[in-house]
Amino acid sequence: MGPLDGVKVLELAEFGFVPSCGAVLADWGADVVKVERPSGDPLRAVMGAGLVADTGEFNFLWEQMNRNKRGIAIDLRSIEGRAALDSLIEWADVLITSFLPSARTRLRLDPDDCWAVNPGLVYARGHGQGQRGPDADLGGFDAVSFWARGGIGHMLTPPDGPLVMQRAAMGDGPSGAHLAGGIAAALFRRERTGKGSVVDVALLATAVWTLAPDLVSTTVTGTDPAPLDAGNALPNPLIGSYRTRDGRWLLLNMLDDVRHWEPTCAALGLDALVEHPDYADTELRAAHREQLHSALTDAIASRDLADLRADLSTRDVIWSAMASPVEVIDDPQVVANGYLAAHPDHRRARLAIGPCQFGDELPRVRSAAPEIGEHTDEVLAEVGFSPEAIADLRAADAIV
């Protein structure tokens, strides 16, 4: 049983961002009903368009964003379909939507419209640039609103290029998790007040939060932060990137150089540096950063990653190799903590689970993502529609 067991969520959203929020809520035990247009969420076609890896008949992106949900299809542009939606709004505890402000107004799906039907409804909306300002009604995907407009792409692209592009849905997942957390807070508030409220997350807001150290410093200095050069010798030699003999990148990141200096030197066979008077404390090590950076570079470059791993992992050293996806999916910590969960209908596929876990029970993929309209009759019956009324809606092309 998850912490949101018994919570009913109505999802009116497409593509990645807000549906990823629905996936997190479903991971937490909520009953999430996804409402699609009769032709289906356009996310279904993204893999076929060549924008992500092609996994054949298994549409991994659709499954990642929509597992553990039930799916219905309603034509909200029809009078009959929009009327049927009110019964679902009345049923729900939470409504999540990615519709733009103009579309919500046209469909009578603004918060006040929904609260007229269900005053206790938690109304959550996700969007590109925010609900206020001149660009509130502009569409936005994470590559534009999060990566480009939010400054992240600029800070990660070398000054002389080439342009670094984000990977698929890099802004969608974090933004969806933020929205899910906000919904949980709004549900707690409703327990105290009995009233619904609005939860609002934008891809641009997630970018600002993600890039906060650079953006906040910029508010003080008025200039762009200097780009990070992986080859620079930092004052603390225990922070930086180094290359192994077999060509792998190894990252050290130890802010407390006092605690980690001796074990790092021992792991790298540099015990002589510990006793050397030039490196006796933090200030001296910073003053001799170039020599220490060279010493660590040479020591790491003389050994293969497997050999280094054996020594680094047995000492108080904070480090990691730059892992590839093939390595991440079988990382012992990823496996032990269930960060990827088996798909019920595919013998190899594992889906990424929402990052927040509760107690000792690991989240699991209880059901595959729905087909278009797979649960339409089932859900409408639950909210009070008779078989005859459902047949009438289908005859009017209001549902699939």
C-alpha atoms as one frame of an Amber mdcrd trajectory, in Angstrom:
protein
   0.000   0.000   0.000   1.390   3.388  -1.007   0.959   6.686   0.842  -1.598
   7.866  -1.734  -3.653   4.675  -1.733  -7.284   5.679  -2.265  -6.468   9.078
  -3.801  -8.167   9.523  -7.182  -6.329  11.489  -9.860  -7.720  12.716 -13.183
  -4.980  13.392 -15.732  -5.697  15.763 -18.626  -2.187  15.997 -19.993  -0.005
  15.028 -22.926   3.651  14.372 -23.743   6.130  14.029 -20.868   6.097  16.609
 -18.095   2.678  16.374 -16.450   2.158  12.676 -17.322   5.430  11.982 -15.481
   3.781  13.570 -12.434   0.871  11.170 -12.903   3.340   8.284 -13.037   4.895
   9.352  -9.726   1.470   9.683  -8.091   0.577   6.225  -9.401   3.856   4.850
  -8.022   2.748   6.235  -4.655  -0.504   4.291  -4.880  -2.941   6.801  -6.386
  -5.629   5.654  -8.826  -4.649   7.714 -11.871  -7.089   7.905 -14.782  -5.538
   9.372 -17.915  -7.923  11.105 -20.314  -6.723  11.044 -23.921  -8.157  12.560
 -27.056  -9.709   9.857 -29.289  -6.623   9.871 -31.518  -4.361   9.382 -28.497
  -1.677  11.336 -26.663   0.917  12.501 -29.247   3.621  11.043 -26.991   2.675
   7.675 -28.441   4.251   8.729 -31.754   7.486  10.274 -30.462   9.520   7.064
 -30.685   8.396   6.472 -34.259   9.499   9.987 -35.206  13.120   9.087 -34.449
  13.480  11.499 -31.526  14.499   8.778 -29.057  15.898   5.252 -29.222  13.777
   2.794 -31.188  12.846  -0.202 -29.030  10.599  -1.809 -31.614   7.098  -2.811
 -30.621   7.709  -1.857 -26.993   7.066   1.891 -26.767   9.365   2.518 -23.820
   8.704   6.259 -23.548   4.942   5.780 -23.434   5.343   3.067 -20.803   7.730
   5.171 -18.708   5.324   8.093 -18.484   2.049   6.167 -18.200   2.561   2.878
 -16.334   0.262   2.099 -13.419  -2.554   4.235 -14.897  -5.969   3.518 -16.315
  -6.794   5.134 -19.633  -9.981   6.532 -21.134 -10.566   8.479 -24.347 -13.022
  11.392 -24.506 -13.590  14.041 -27.163 -13.666  17.095 -24.923 -14.632  19.287
 -27.869 -18.012  17.580 -28.056 -20.891  18.692 -25.850 -21.469  15.132 -24.688
 -17.812  14.472 -23.946 -17.337  17.661 -21.979 -20.484  16.939 -19.961 -19.195
  13.453 -19.149 -15.949  14.953 -17.877 -17.797  16.749 -15.078 -18.667  13.386
 -13.543 -14.972  12.528 -13.502 -14.069  15.893 -11.970 -16.619  15.246  -9.244
 -15.072  11.796  -8.661 -11.468  13.008  -8.449  -9.389  14.237  -5.541  -6.788
  15.715  -7.873  -6.828  17.038 -11.437  -3.521  17.443 -13.266  -3.319  19.193
 -16.610  -0.848  20.464 -19.182  -3.456  22.446 -21.128  -2.548  26.046 -21.908
  -4.584  28.839 -20.277  -6.537  29.573 -23.468  -7.446  25.899 -23.920  -8.529
  25.561 -20.300 -10.775  28.601 -20.639 -12.252  27.344 -23.909 -13.014  23.931
 -22.386 -14.294  25.420 -19.112 -11.474  23.766 -17.199 -10.136  26.688 -15.205
  -9.911  26.144 -11.436 -13.177  27.967 -10.703 -14.994  25.844 -13.303 -13.742
  22.675 -11.645 -14.398  23.872  -8.090 -18.004  24.600  -9.052 -18.291  20.837
  -9.560 -15.907  19.710  -6.784 -14.894  22.351  -4.189 -12.298  20.063  -2.612
 -10.425  19.348  -5.840  -6.653  19.836  -5.854  -5.973  21.477  -9.214  -2.416
  21.005 -10.510  -1.097  22.486 -13.721   2.231  22.192 -15.466   3.440  24.390
 -18.289   6.445  25.917 -19.980   7.026  29.479 -18.867   4.682  30.106 -15.931
   1.075  31.200 -15.556   1.822  34.919 -15.511   3.697  37.217 -17.858   3.577
  37.802 -21.623   4.488  34.210 -22.548   2.048  32.409 -20.243   0.006  31.090
 -23.163   2.949  29.904 -25.234   3.612  26.198 -25.475   6.822  24.833 -24.108
   8.776  21.588 -24.143  11.688  20.952 -21.836  14.324  21.429 -24.543  13.072
  24.998 -24.995  11.663  26.093 -21.632  14.018  24.164 -19.325  17.251  23.603
 -21.206  17.481  26.637 -23.494  15.473  29.391 -21.825  16.442  28.310 -18.323
  20.164  28.780 -19.000  21.213  25.188 -18.367  22.256  24.551 -21.961  24.326
  27.736 -21.980  26.200  26.792 -18.831  26.967  23.261 -20.043  28.031  24.217
 -23.572  31.745  25.044 -23.973  32.296  28.707 -24.934  33.687  27.678 -28.316
  31.036  25.004 -28.920  29.756  22.700 -30.127  26.272  23.206 -28.691  25.404
  20.626 -26.034  21.818  19.381 -26.286  19.860  17.788 -23.487  18.807  14.156
 -23.501  15.144  13.231 -23.878  12.801  14.547 -21.163  15.606  15.757 -18.879
  13.443  18.607 -17.634  10.176  16.681 -17.693  10.981  14.120 -15.009  12.257
  16.549 -12.358   9.391  18.955 -13.067   6.859  16.142 -12.778   8.344  15.055
  -9.459   8.164  18.646  -8.173   4.509  18.806  -9.212   3.770  15.518  -7.442
   5.349  16.845  -4.256   3.253  19.988  -4.480   0.119  17.890  -4.892   0.961
  15.913  -1.761   1.300  19.191   0.163  -2.018  20.429  -1.247  -3.738  17.201
  -0.187  -2.406  17.715   3.331  -3.705  21.284   3.274  -7.106  20.017   2.170
  -7.195  17.687   5.164  -6.935  20.756   7.405  -9.162  23.180   5.469 -11.501
  21.006   3.410 -10.784  23.178   0.385  -9.017  22.551  -2.872  -6.137  24.680
  -4.090  -3.966  25.274  -7.127  -0.510  23.715  -7.521   1.655  25.222 -10.214
   5.003  24.129 -11.694   6.695  25.393 -14.858   9.615  23.867 -16.729  11.298
  27.263 -16.533  10.838  27.306 -12.756  12.516  23.909 -12.475  15.436  25.215
 -14.522  15.813  28.253 -12.246  15.792  25.983  -9.183  18.275  23.575 -10.791
  20.653  26.346 -11.830  20.170  28.362  -8.629  23.867  28.605  -7.604  24.783
  30.164 -10.957  21.688  32.360 -11.207  21.868  33.644  -7.643  25.546  34.525
  -8.007  24.673  36.335 -11.238  22.142  38.495  -9.392  25.031  39.705  -7.242
  27.824  40.026  -9.823  25.773  40.994 -12.858  27.939  38.759 -15.065  27.669
  35.214 -16.351  29.556  32.663 -14.227  32.770  31.359 -15.718  32.392  27.968
 -17.400  33.869  25.000 -15.602  36.930  23.454 -17.216  37.322  19.798 -16.302
  41.073  20.160 -16.719  41.535  23.075 -14.353  43.452  22.546 -11.121  41.071
  23.644  -8.379  42.324  24.838  -4.967  41.130  21.537  -3.516  42.827  18.743
  -5.511  40.242  16.268  -4.209  37.649  17.889  -6.477  38.095  17.287 -10.169
  38.061  14.883 -13.084  40.894  12.546 -13.963  41.478  10.014 -16.747  42.409
   6.397 -16.112  44.882   4.333 -18.113  42.030   2.599 -19.939  40.460   5.915
 -20.935  37.692   6.208 -18.348  36.793   9.449 -16.612  36.952   9.340 -12.837
  35.467  12.116 -10.711  36.584  13.026  -7.198  34.335  15.302  -5.153  35.417
  15.742  -1.539  34.708  19.164  -0.065  36.254  18.156   3.266  39.857  17.732
   2.204  41.009  17.362   5.823  38.960  14.221   6.328  39.625  12.694   2.918
  43.225  13.675   2.166  44.960  10.723   3.818  42.588   7.955   2.598  42.681
   9.313  -0.954  46.455   9.358  -1.012  46.533   5.823   0.393  44.124   4.571
  -2.267  46.194   6.125  -5.043  49.577   4.983  -3.716  50.579   8.546  -2.838
  51.314   8.011   0.860  54.437  10.164   0.631  52.274  13.234   0.013  50.627
  12.850   3.414  53.919  13.408   5.236  55.223  16.102   2.887  55.391  19.486
   4.688  54.262  21.386   1.584  50.864  19.660   1.739  50.264  19.577   5.483
  46.992  21.524   5.560  44.241  22.948   3.379  45.969  26.270   2.712  49.239
  24.628   1.731  47.494  22.151  -0.533  45.683  25.034  -2.239  48.954  26.900
  -2.677  50.515  23.838  -4.331  47.448  22.846  -6.307  49.275  22.475  -9.620
  51.775  19.974  -8.224  49.056  17.986  -6.472  46.814  17.999  -9.514  49.702
  16.637 -11.580  50.470  13.979  -8.977  46.865  12.770  -8.873  46.613  12.934
 -12.667  49.708  10.753 -13.084  48.683   8.278 -10.380  45.233   7.747 -11.847
  46.517   7.669 -15.431  48.871   4.814 -14.509  46.054   2.425 -13.518  42.935
   0.941 -15.058  39.527   1.709 -13.606  38.989  -1.807 -12.244  42.234  -1.609
 -10.312  41.426   1.858  -8.965  37.920   0.799  -8.002  39.255  -1.913  -5.723
  41.297   0.590  -3.709  38.983   3.613  -3.796  35.916   1.642  -2.737  37.511
   0.310   0.437  38.510   3.712   1.803  36.789   6.933   2.842  36.863   8.410
  -0.655  33.925  10.038  -2.468  34.299   9.230  -6.128  32.689   7.690  -9.182
  33.547   6.721 -12.681  31.500   8.424 -15.393  29.029   5.610 -15.948  27.304
   4.783 -19.213  23.613   3.779 -19.351  24.666   0.145 -19.796  26.532   0.397
 -16.494  23.859   2.385 -14.653  21.060  -0.117 -15.234  23.112  -2.844 -13.541
  24.719  -0.689 -10.848  24.390  -2.699  -7.608  22.906   0.321  -5.835  20.340
   0.891  -8.581  19.353  -2.772  -8.403  19.295  -3.032  -4.598  17.142   0.081
  -4.217  14.729  -0.744  -7.009  15.320   2.469  -8.924  14.444   0.532 -12.076
  11.440  -1.780 -11.756  10.530  -4.711 -13.970   7.784  -4.207 -16.526   4.982
  -6.760 -16.100   4.628  -7.527 -19.815   8.178  -7.298 -21.148  10.872  -9.742
 -20.111  13.755  -7.260 -20.301  12.317  -3.786 -19.833  12.701  -1.954 -16.546
  11.131   1.445 -15.921  12.553   4.268 -13.816  10.576   4.676 -10.602   9.817
   7.995  -8.920  12.830   8.883  -6.753  10.954   9.204  -3.439  10.543   5.942
  -1.526   8.522   5.231   1.608   9.623   2.689   4.190  10.997  -0.665   3.115
   8.508  -1.430   0.345   9.961  -0.824  -3.103   7.684   0.686  -5.766   6.747
  -1.611  -8.608   5.143  -1.429 -12.010   1.724  -2.907 -11.313   0.324  -2.513
 -14.823   1.421  -1.559 -18.305   0.488   1.809 -19.782  -3.059   1.755 -21.184
  -4.151   1.421 -24.767  -6.347   4.219 -26.132  -9.674   3.980 -24.330  -8.773
   0.704 -22.640 -10.687   1.525 -19.457 -13.321   3.947 -20.770 -16.335   1.768
 -20.020 -14.941   0.613 -16.676 -14.231   4.117 -15.379 -17.458   5.667 -16.644
 -19.422   2.874 -14.975 -17.607   3.598 -11.703 -18.701   7.246 -11.793 -22.330
   6.355 -12.411 -22.882   5.939 -16.149 -25.236   3.152 -17.155 -24.388   0.811
 -20.045 -27.013   2.624 -22.106 -25.514   6.044 -21.337 -22.056   4.777 -22.268
 -23.439   3.390 -25.525 -25.036   6.758 -26.277 -21.715   8.539 -25.719 -19.993
   6.120 -28.065 -22.712   6.533 -30.685 -22.157  10.294 -30.515 -18.395   9.752
 -31.057 -17.783  11.394 -27.679 -15.739   8.473 -26.316 -13.559   5.626 -27.525
